[in-house]
Amino acid sequence: MSFMAAALPFLSAGFSILQGVAGMRANQQNARFAESEADSAIAASKEDAQRQRQINIAKLGEFRAQAGAQGSTFEGSPMLVYLNNVKNAALDEQDLLYKGKLQAFGKRQEAKIYDQQAGSSLFGGIAGAAGSLGSTLLTSK
């Protein structure tokens, strides 16, 4: 057996390991990116909720001003309308925050999958190398 023929299984094993390490690193990078996207989703939802809160405050103030300009007091029907608007405004804010939490949850689940794939990539590379070397050692007898 020539030197080149003897070295080929070792080169193949080395490439298998390198391929596994490259796959692991790529999946780790994807996991970090997904975690970053999860954090961004939470931050964006908090900003959206704050913006919605400011819009709601302005709308509720406008409603109070219109009711006052008409000489209405906040008793009876105008008060019920106002309270309903306050409730809906709070629900709008909560919906935005919940949307961000759902997006973050999805991205964190994606990150977990990438982390699992990283380990599998490395294991696959090592197993490929072991198979290449093992078959060479078994057939060389």
N, C-alpha and C positions, 0 to 999 in steps of 0.2 A: 504494500500500500504506500502510495507516495505521500510526501509531506502535505501536499495540498488536499488530498483526499482525507487525510487524518485530521487536518485543521478545519475542514468544512463543517463538521458537526459542532465544533466549539464556536465557530463564527455564527452559525445559525442559532446556537443557544444564547450567545451574547446579544444578537439582534432581537431575540424573543424577550430577553430581560429589558433591553432598552425600549422596546415597543410597550411593554407593560408599564414601565416607569413613566413613559410619555403619556400613556392613557391615564394613569393615576394623576399625574400633574394637571392634565387638561380637565379631568373631572373635579379635582380640588379647586381649580380656578372657577369652573362653572358653579360650584357650590358657594364659593365666596361671593360671586356675582349675584346669585339668587338671594343670599342673605342681605346683601346691600339693597337689592330691589325690595325686599321685605321691609327693611328699615325706611326706605324712601316712601313706600306705600303708607306706612303709619304716619310719617311726617306730613305727607301730602293730605291725608285725611284730617289731621289736626288743623292744618292751615285752612282746608275747605270748611271745616266746622266753625272755625273762628270767623271766617268771612261770612258764612251763613248766619252766625250769631249777630254780626254787625248789621246785616241786611234785615234780620228779624227785628232788631231793636229799632231801626229806622222805620220799618213798616208799622210796628206797634205804636211808636210815637206819633206817626202820622194819623193812625186810627183814633188815638186819644184826642189829638188836636181837632180832627174833624168832628168827633162827637161833642167836644167842648164848644166848638164854633156853632154847632146847631142848638146849643143850649141843653144838650142831653146830660144827664148825670149817669154815673156808672152804676146804676141800679137796674135790675130787670134785664130786659133783652139786650141792650148794648153791653152790659157787663158779661153776659153769657157769650156773646160773640167775641168779645175781647179775650176771655179766658180760653175759648176754643182756639183762637189764634195763637195764644201763648203756648198752649199744649202742642199744636201743630208745629210751631217753631222749634220747640224742644225736640220733638220727634225727628224733624228734618236734620238737626245737628247730630242726633244719635245715629240716624241712618248713615250719615257720612262717615262717622267714626267706625261704625260696624263694617261698612264697605272696606275701609282701610284695613281693619283687622282680618277680614276674610282674604283680602289680597295678600297680606303678610303671611297668613297661615299657609296659603297655597305656595308661596315662594319658599317658605321654610321647609315645607314638605318636599319641594323640588330640590332644595339643597341637601336634604337627607338622602334622597335618591342618588344624587351625584356623589355624595360621600361613600355610599355603598358601592357604587360603580367604580370608584377610585380603588378601593380594596380589591374588587374583582379583577380590575385591569392588571394590577400588580401580580395578583395570584395567577392569573392567566399567563402572564409573561414568564413567570418562574416555572409554572407547570409545563409550558411549551419548551423551555430550556431543558428541564429535567427529562422530558420525553425525547427530545432530540439527542441528548447525551446518553440516556438510558438505552435507546434503541441502537446507538452506535456501539456502546460497550457490550451489549448482548450479542450483536451480530459479528463482532470482531474476533470471537473465539474460534 
